[in-house]
Amino acid sequence: MANTSSRTLRLLSLLQTHRYWPGAELADRLGVSTRTLRRDVDRLRELGYPVEAQRGADGGYQLAAGAALPPLVIDDEEAVALVVGLQTAAQNAVEGMAESSVRALAKVVRVMPARLRRRVEALRAVTVPAVWSGGGGPGVDPSALTTVALACRDEERLRFGYRAADGARTERHAEPHRLVPLGRRWYLVAYDLDRAAWRSFRLDRLTAPEGTGARFRPRELPAADAAAFVRAGLEGLPRPHRIEASVEAPAEAVLRRIGRWAEVEEAEEGRCLVRMTTDDLSWPLLALGMTGAEFRVVAPPELADRVREWGDRFSRAGRAGAGNPPGTGSPPG
């Protein structure tokens, strides 16, 4: 069970949503009895927070409208989620989103408690943005993410377990350099002390990262930046699908829609070429569909086959949606 102070903070964080919480549900979320919950609510009231209570079997709690709250009440994982989300939005190609996200990120970080501010500023400082290349990816433990980020920023050596693509597990001792979110994965670029070479590590394969307390002098990275180093390493891996499509729209318009996910090159007025590399043909189809324009697959032939397959499926769904059973009638004009 969490100690009293952290539990009170958690209670305030839940009440901060301005949602009405039934007492039993709120006690269950906190892992306490209803009697302990009442004591915690009384403690918040003593601190000046106007918590309203409704009596009875279906009673519950909520903060009074217009209650003055502390600048920001979030826990560690919420802080990581917030800064990652805003930073991702700040790199978004959607018009108007980047500037607003940067402003919001600056305001949010400024009002965080010092301990959390140090963690999220470390994450921002050592993260290098990169263009998405397609494919999905597993999640990363937020605590591991911030531990690695702090070690990068503070130039502190790390020890961690690592699982290779073939399942082999090893212990690593490294000098962390930068974090790179690429595609739907996070990578750590670091100098591997045991192998005396630069490496990139997928964070979802990394376990129990821990700072050693030993500082190091940064080495020169053999690449333009950390994102370029990760991309160069990935180019050497087997990637079966190199996508190219001709899109009937200006490059500028296509860049605004899918520029984070693909390379876009102006071909002629009103038309552009879109290229990406992926191990899953579904993602390029989604991206091309999001352009909102006519397109033609140049390569590979497998993608053209997938377009026809999806087209047939969507046509059947459209006919069924219009009141006809699948496989009958004509597509809507």
C-alpha positions in Angstrom: 0.0 0.0 0.0 1.3 3.5 -0.8 2.3 5.6 2.2 -0.1 8.3 3.4 1.4 11.3 1.6 1.7 9.6 -1.8 -1.8 8.2 -1.4 -3.2 11.6 -0.6 -1.5 12.9 -3.7 -3.0 10.1 -5.7 -6.5 10.9 -4.3 -6.1 14.6 -5.2 -5.0 13.5 -8.7 -8.2 11.4 -9.2 -10.4 14.2 -7.8 -8.7 16.7 -10.1 -10.7 15.3 -13.0 -13.8 17.0 -11.5 -15.6 13.7 -11.9 -18.0 12.4 -9.3 -16.4 9.4 -7.7 -18.6 6.8 -5.8 -16.9 6.2 -2.4 -16.5 2.5 -2.9 -14.9 2.9 -6.4 -12.6 5.6 -5.2 -11.5 3.5 -2.2 -10.9 0.5 -4.5 -8.7 2.6 -6.8 -6.6 3.7 -3.9 -6.5 0.2 -2.3 -7.9 1.4 1.0 -11.0 0.9 3.1 -13.8 3.4 3.0 -12.9 4.5 6.5 -9.3 5.3 5.5 -10.7 7.1 2.4 -12.8 9.4 4.7 -9.7 10.2 6.7 -7.8 11.0 3.5 -10.6 13.3 2.4 -10.5 15.0 5.7 -6.8 15.5 5.3 -7.3 17.2 1.9 -9.9 19.5 3.5 -7.5 20.5 6.2 -5.1 21.4 3.4 -7.7 23.7 1.9 -9.2 21.6 -0.9 -13.0 21.8 -1.0 -14.0 18.2 -1.3 -17.8 17.7 -1.5 -19.3 14.5 -0.1 -22.6 12.9 -0.8 -23.9 10.8 2.1 -25.7 7.5 1.9 -25.2 4.0 0.4 -24.5 5.5 -3.0 -22.4 8.4 -1.6 -19.2 9.7 -3.1 -16.9 12.6 -3.5 -15.9 15.3 -5.9 -14.0 18.6 -5.8 -16.2 21.7 -5.7 -16.5 23.6 -9.0 -13.7 26.3 -9.3 -11.6 24.6 -6.7 -8.0 26.1 -6.6 -5.7 23.2 -7.4 -1.9 23.0 -7.2 -0.1 23.9 -10.5 0.0 20.3 -11.7 -0.7 17.1 -9.8 0.5 14.1 -11.8 2.5 11.0 -11.0 5.8 9.9 -12.7 4.2 7.8 -15.4 1.7 10.5 -16.2 4.5 13.0 -16.5 6.3 10.8 -19.0 3.2 10.2 -21.0 2.5 14.0 -21.0 5.9 15.1 -22.2 6.1 12.3 -24.8 2.7 13.1 -26.2 3.3 16.8 -26.4 6.7 16.3 -27.9 5.3 14.0 -30.5 2.6 16.5 -31.3 5.3 19.2 -31.6 6.9 17.2 -34.3 3.6 16.7 -36.1 3.1 17.8 -39.7 -0.5 18.9 -39.0 -0.7 22.6 -39.6 -0.9 24.7 -36.4 -0.2 21.7 -34.1 3.5 22.1 -33.7 3.5 25.7 -32.4 0.6 25.1 -30.0 2.2 21.9 -28.6 5.6 23.6 -28.0 3.8 26.4 -26.1 1.8 23.8 -24.0 4.9 21.7 -23.4 6.8 24.8 -22.1 4.0 25.8 -19.8 3.4 22.2 -18.4 7.1 21.6 -17.7 7.4 25.0 -16.0 4.7 24.2 -13.4 5.8 20.7 -12.6 7.4 19.9 -9.2 11.2 20.1 -9.3 11.6 16.3 -9.2 9.3 15.6 -12.1 10.6 18.6 -14.1 14.1 17.2 -13.9 12.9 13.9 -15.3 10.9 15.2 -18.2 13.5 17.9 -19.1 16.0 15.1 -19.3 13.8 13.2 -21.6 13.3 16.2 -23.8 16.9 17.1 -23.9 18.3 13.8 -25.0 15.6 12.7 -27.5 16.3 13.1 -31.2 13.2 13.2 -33.5 13.2 11.0 -36.6 10.8 10.3 -39.4 8.6 7.3 -39.0 9.3 4.4 -41.4 6.3 2.2 -40.8 5.4 -0.9 -38.8 4.2 -1.4 -35.3 6.1 -1.7 -32.0 5.7 -2.8 -28.4 5.4 -0.4 -25.5 8.3 0.9 -23.4 8.3 1.0 -19.6 8.0 4.7 -18.6 10.4 4.3 -15.7 13.0 2.7 -17.9 12.6 5.5 -20.4 13.2 8.2 -17.8 16.1 6.3 -16.2 17.8 6.1 -19.5 17.0 9.7 -20.3 18.6 10.9 -17.0 21.7 8.8 -17.6 22.0 10.3 -21.1 21.6 13.9 -19.8 23.9 13.4 -16.8 26.6 11.5 -18.8 26.3 8.6 -16.4 27.2 5.0 -17.3 24.4 2.5 -17.4 24.0 -1.2 -16.8 21.0 -3.1 -18.2 19.9 -6.5 -19.5 19.3 -6.8 -23.2 17.4 -9.3 -25.3 18.6 -9.6 -28.9 16.3 -10.4 -31.9 17.2 -14.1 -31.6 16.2 -14.2 -28.0 19.7 -14.3 -26.5 20.0 -12.3 -23.3 23.1 -10.4 -22.2 24.2 -7.9 -19.6 25.4 -4.6 -21.0 27.6 -1.8 -19.6 27.3 1.3 -21.8 27.8 5.1 -22.0 24.3 6.4 -23.1 24.3 9.1 -25.8 20.8 9.9 -27.0 17.2 8.5 -27.3 15.6 8.2 -30.7 11.9 7.5 -31.3 11.8 6.0 -34.7 8.6 4.4 -36.1 6.7 3.1 -33.2 9.8 2.1 -31.3 12.4 3.8 -29.1 16.1 3.3 -29.5 19.0 4.1 -27.2 22.3 5.1 -29.0 25.2 4.2 -26.7 28.8 3.2 -26.6 29.0 -0.4 -25.5 32.0 -0.7 -23.2 32.2 -4.5 -23.3 32.3 -4.5 -27.1 34.2 -1.2 -27.5 31.7 -0.1 -30.2 28.7 2.1 -30.8 25.4 0.3 -30.7 21.7 1.1 -30.9 19.4 -0.7 -28.4 15.6 -1.1 -28.7 14.2 0.1 -25.4 11.4 -2.6 -25.4 14.1 -5.2 -25.3 16.0 -3.5 -22.5 15.4 -4.6 -18.8 16.3 -3.1 -15.4 18.4 -0.1 -16.5 20.4 1.3 -13.7 22.8 4.2 -13.4 26.2 3.2 -12.0 27.1 6.6 -10.6 30.2 6.7 -12.8 30.4 9.7 -15.1 32.1 9.7 -18.5 33.4 12.1 -21.1 31.2 11.9 -24.3 32.8 10.2 -27.3 32.3 11.4 -30.9 29.4 9.6 -32.6 30.3 8.2 -36.0 27.3 9.7 -37.6 25.7 13.1 -38.3 23.4 12.6 -35.3 21.8 9.8 -33.3 18.8 9.5 -35.6 21.1 9.0 -38.6 23.0 6.3 -36.7 19.9 4.4 -35.9 18.6 4.6 -39.5 22.0 3.4 -40.8 21.8 0.4 -38.6 18.3 -0.4 -39.6 19.2 -0.2 -43.3 21.4 -3.3 -42.8 18.5 -5.3 -41.5 16.3 -7.4 -43.8 13.3 -5.1 -44.8 11.3 -6.9 -47.5 9.2 -4.0 -48.7 10.4 -0.8 -50.3 7.4 1.2 -51.3 7.0 3.8 -54.1 3.8 5.3 -55.2 2.7 8.2 -57.4 0.2 10.5 -55.7 -1.9 13.0 -57.6 -1.4 15.9 -55.2 1.3 18.6 -54.7 4.2 17.4 -52.5 3.5 20.2 -50.0 0.0 19.0 -49.4 1.1 15.3 -49.0 3.9 16.3 -46.7 1.4 18.0 -44.4 -0.6 14.8 -44.2 2.0 12.0 -44.1 5.4 13.7 -44.0 6.3 12.1 -40.7 5.9 8.6 -42.2 7.4 8.8 -45.6 9.7 10.6 -48.0 7.8 12.8 -50.4 9.4 14.2 -53.6 7.9 16.6 -56.1 7.6 14.9 -59.5 5.8 17.6 -61.5 3.1 20.2 -60.9 0.3 18.6 -58.9 1.9 15.2 -58.6 4.6 13.7 -56.2 6.3 10.5 -55.4 6.0 8.9 -52.0 8.6 6.4 -50.7 8.9 4.4 -47.5 10.4 1.2 -46.3 8.4 -1.2 -44.1 7.9 -4.8 -43.1 4.1 -4.5 -43.1 2.2 -3.6 -46.3 -0.8 -2.4 -44.3 0.9 0.7 -43.0 1.7 2.2 -46.5 -1.9 1.6 -47.6 -3.1 3.5 -44.6 -0.7 6.3 -45.2 -1.6 6.6 -48.9 -5.2 6.6 -48.1 -4.7 9.5 -45.7 -3.3 11.7 -48.5 -6.9 12.1 -49.6 -5.8 11.9 -53.3 -5.7 9.5 -56.2 -2.5 7.4 -56.2 -0.9 4.6 -58.2 1.5 2.0 -56.8 4.8 1.9 -58.6 6.4 -0.8 -56.5 6.3 -3.5 -55.2 3.7 -5.6 -57.1 2.6 -7.1 -53.7 1.4 -3.7 -52.6 -0.7 -3.3 -55.8 -2.3 -6.7 -55.1 -3.0 -5.6 -51.5 -4.7 -2.4 -52.9 -7.0 -4.5 -55.1 -7.8 -6.8 -52.2 -8.6 -4.0 -49.8 -10.6 -2.2 -52.6 -12.8 -5.3 -53.1 -13.3 -5.6 -49.4 -14.3 -2.0 -48.9 -16.6 -2.1 -51.9 -18.4 -5.1 -50.4 -18.6 -3.3 -47.1 -20.1 -0.3 -48.9 -22.7 -2.3 -50.6 -23.6 -4.1 -47.4 -23.9 -0.8 -45.6 -26.3 0.4 -48.3 -28.7 -2.4 -47.4 -27.4 -5.0 -49.8 -25.9 -8.3 -48.7 -22.1 -8.7 -49.4 -21.4 -9.8 -52.9 -24.5 -8.3 -54.5 -25.4 -5.1 -56.3 -23.1 -2.4 -57.6 -20.6 -0.2 -55.8 -22.0 3.3 -55.1 -21.2 5.8 -57.8 
